[in-house]
Amino acid sequence: MGSGLRFQGQPVFADHAQSGSGDLCDACGKAHAPDPLLFQSRTFSLTEAWSAIVAVGLRPCSGAIIVMSFSMLNGLLFGGMLSVLAMSIGTAITVSLLAILAVTAKDAAIRYAGTGSRRASRIANGIEIAGALVVLLMGLALLGASLQA
């Protein structure tokens, strides 16, 4: 039964579908997904995040494919490679800064409101909802701009 996935050393059983409405499966008595408490760890290590990093890195960037296709068709292979490298570095810097900003803003708001208080959870939920709305509005603006063109 333990031949399925492992998350932080904890087995995640995936040899049958979970039955029942609780956290544990009625058929086998085990959890079919990692316990949410495992995600609340304050100790972050690269070894724990490695699988997510590799999974994100394996997905090809559509912009890089377009740039490389254009550069190969026009005989500018080295220029295309430099362009993709610049795009990758810019994306890495932007995503890293946004992630740092989001985490520090949420931690500062929770510290201000007091850990574990109802006010802290409302502030944290408000920040998460506001972030989701910003992403939604940016997507809608890009969609509207592309439909007008």
C-alpha positions as CSV (number, residue, x, y, z in Angstrom):
1,M,0.0,0.0,0.0
2,G,2.8,2.4,0.6
3,S,4.1,2.4,-2.9
4,G,2.4,5.7,-3.8
5,L,3.7,9.2,-3.3
6,R,5.7,10.5,-0.4
7,F,5.5,14.0,1.0
8,Q,8.0,15.1,3.6
9,G,8.6,11.4,4.5
10,Q,4.9,10.8,5.0
11,P,3.3,8.3,2.6
12,V,0.4,9.5,0.4
13,F,-1.6,6.5,-0.6
14,A,-3.0,6.6,-4.1
15,D,-3.8,3.0,-5.0
16,H,-7.6,3.7,-4.7
17,A,-10.0,6.6,-4.6
18,Q,-10.8,8.0,-1.2
19,S,-14.3,7.1,0.1
20,G,-16.0,9.1,2.8
21,S,-16.4,12.7,3.6
22,G,-13.7,13.1,6.3
23,D,-10.0,13.5,6.2
24,L,-9.4,9.8,6.4
25,C,-10.6,7.2,3.9
26,D,-13.4,4.9,5.1
27,A,-12.0,2.0,3.1
28,C,-8.4,2.0,4.3
29,G,-8.4,4.4,7.2
30,K,-5.5,6.5,5.7
31,A,-5.3,10.0,4.3
32,H,-5.0,10.2,0.6
33,A,-3.5,13.7,0.6
34,P,-0.8,15.4,2.8
35,D,-2.0,16.7,6.1
36,P,-2.5,20.5,5.7
37,L,-0.4,21.0,8.9
38,L,2.6,19.9,7.0
39,F,2.4,23.0,4.8
40,Q,2.5,25.3,7.9
41,S,6.1,24.6,8.7
42,R,8.3,27.6,9.3
43,T,11.4,25.6,8.3
44,F,11.7,25.9,4.6
45,S,14.4,24.0,2.9
46,L,15.4,23.6,-0.7
47,T,15.1,19.8,-0.6
48,E,11.4,20.1,0.3
49,A,10.7,22.5,-2.5
50,W,12.9,20.7,-5.1
51,S,10.0,18.7,-6.7
52,A,7.9,21.9,-7.2
53,I,10.9,23.7,-8.6
54,V,11.7,20.9,-11.1
55,A,8.0,20.6,-12.0
56,V,7.7,24.3,-12.8
57,G,11.1,24.3,-14.7
58,L,10.1,21.4,-16.9
59,R,7.1,23.2,-18.3
60,P,8.2,25.1,-21.5
61,C,7.6,28.8,-21.7
62,S,5.4,29.7,-24.7
63,G,7.1,33.0,-25.1
64,A,10.5,31.3,-25.2
65,I,9.2,28.8,-27.8
66,I,8.0,31.7,-30.0
67,V,11.3,33.7,-29.6
68,M,13.4,30.6,-30.3
69,S,11.2,29.6,-33.3
70,F,11.6,33.1,-34.8
71,S,15.3,33.2,-34.1
72,M,15.9,29.8,-35.7
73,L,13.8,30.6,-38.8
74,N,15.8,33.8,-39.3
75,G,19.2,32.3,-38.5
76,L,19.7,34.2,-35.3
77,L,20.1,31.3,-32.9
78,F,22.6,33.0,-30.5
79,G,20.4,36.1,-30.3
80,G,17.4,33.9,-29.6
81,M,19.2,32.1,-26.8
82,L,20.3,35.5,-25.2
83,S,16.7,36.8,-25.5
84,V,15.3,33.7,-23.7
85,L,18.0,34.0,-21.0
86,A,17.0,37.6,-20.5
87,M,13.3,36.7,-20.3
88,S,14.1,33.9,-17.8
89,I,16.1,36.2,-15.5
90,G,13.5,38.9,-15.7
91,T,10.7,36.5,-14.8
92,A,12.7,35.0,-11.9
93,I,13.4,38.4,-10.4
94,T,9.8,39.6,-10.8
95,V,8.3,36.4,-9.4
96,S,10.8,36.4,-6.5
97,L,10.1,40.0,-5.6
98,L,6.3,39.5,-5.7
99,A,6.5,36.4,-3.5
100,I,8.8,38.2,-1.0
101,L,6.4,41.2,-0.9
102,A,3.3,39.0,-0.4
103,V,4.8,36.9,2.4
104,T,6.3,39.9,4.3
105,A,3.1,41.9,3.9
106,K,1.0,39.1,5.3
107,D,3.4,38.4,8.1
108,A,3.5,42.1,9.0
109,A,-0.3,42.3,9.0
110,I,-0.6,39.2,11.2
111,R,2.1,40.6,13.6
112,Y,0.2,43.9,13.8
113,A,-3.1,42.2,14.5
114,G,-1.8,39.6,16.9
115,T,-1.1,35.9,16.1
116,G,-4.2,33.6,16.3
117,S,-6.7,36.4,16.8
118,R,-9.9,36.8,14.9
119,R,-8.6,40.1,13.6
120,A,-5.4,38.5,12.3
121,S,-7.3,35.9,10.4
122,R,-9.6,38.5,8.9
123,I,-6.6,40.6,7.8
124,A,-4.9,37.5,6.3
125,N,-8.0,36.5,4.4
126,G,-8.4,40.1,3.2
127,I,-4.9,40.2,1.9
128,E,-5.4,36.9,0.1
129,I,-8.7,38.0,-1.4
130,A,-7.2,41.4,-2.5
131,G,-4.3,39.6,-4.2
132,A,-6.7,37.3,-6.0
133,L,-8.8,40.3,-7.2
134,V,-5.7,42.1,-8.4
135,V,-4.7,39.1,-10.5
136,L,-8.3,38.7,-11.8
137,L,-8.5,42.4,-12.7
138,M,-5.1,42.3,-14.5
139,G,-6.3,39.3,-16.5
140,L,-9.5,40.9,-17.4
141,A,-7.7,44.1,-18.5
142,L,-5.3,42.0,-20.7
143,L,-8.3,40.1,-22.1
144,G,-10.1,43.3,-22.9
145,A,-7.1,44.8,-24.5
146,S,-6.5,41.7,-26.7
147,L,-10.2,41.7,-27.8
148,Q,-10.0,45.3,-28.9
149,A,-7.0,44.7,-31.1
